[in-house]
């Protein structure tokens, strides 16, 4: 059974655009290899943090929305925890309405028959 997840993580502000793209690609391929689907990534840009984290006052916010089994979260968060470039991360399970879940299941069924 697939569940909808949202992971928000904050990268160090001293990373250049190429390093940010590499970090985003690394985490995207990690969850794809674990079986995630419908991956949407939004770079929210550099923002001021509410409080200092690891001696950083700013951070680059990245948001990933995806569907997949529950066992993809642990390897993703382990990789982020061990990374020097990620200063904070949070994954939440999104609640979807029954109507949206039924519509998504019907769309998957139609896609499978094609």
Secondary structure, DSSP 8 states (H G I E B T S, - for coil): --EEEEEEEEEETT--HHHHHHHHHHHHHHHHHTT-EEEEEEEEEEEEEEEEETTEEEEEEEEEEEEE-TTHHHHHHHHHHH-SSEEEEEEEE----HHHHHHHHHHHHHHHH-
